[in-house]
């Protein structure tokens, strides 16, 4: 009986640790934010990890090529690095990353995840 109690205590401690880990993971949900909300309230999301969706578009100017995610109202956020967005040009995607806002360059999402989504049929 003495050998059983330490084992039971270890099981309880392990169970408590696992429950704490699950609880901690559940509290870090990344919010889904529309591009319209980012455009109208960008300061509320600056520096935050978020998920949004839209269509990837390629733009070029005299010095660079860059990619943005945009919606039907033409709300846009640049996607960086460009290498993560390039293969999705013209496609509907969901993007997760950190939003930064710079007065000279505008809104930028540093992409951690990007993937194609199916457009809803209407």
C-alpha positions, 0 to 999 in steps of 0.5 A: 500500500505504501508503494501505491500512494506515491504512484497515485500522487504522481498520477494526480500531479501529472493530471493537474499539470496536463489540465493546466497546460490545456487551460493555458492553451485555450486562453491563447486563441488568435482572434479573427478580424475582418479587413474592414475592422483592421482598416477602421480600427488599426490601432486596436490591433497593432502588435497583435497576432490575428487571423483574417481572410481575403484575396492575395493581390500582387503590386509592383512599383519602381523599386519592389514587388509586394503582395497584399490581402484585400476584400471586396471593399478594397481594404488592404494589408500588405503581407510580409515576407512576400515569399510566403504570399507569392504562390497565392496571388489571385487566390482567396486565403486565410492569413495568421500573423502579427499586424504592424502599422507604420505611418510611411508604409501602412498596415503590414501582417508578418505572416506565420501561416497562410492557406487557401480557402474556398470562396462561399458560393452565393 
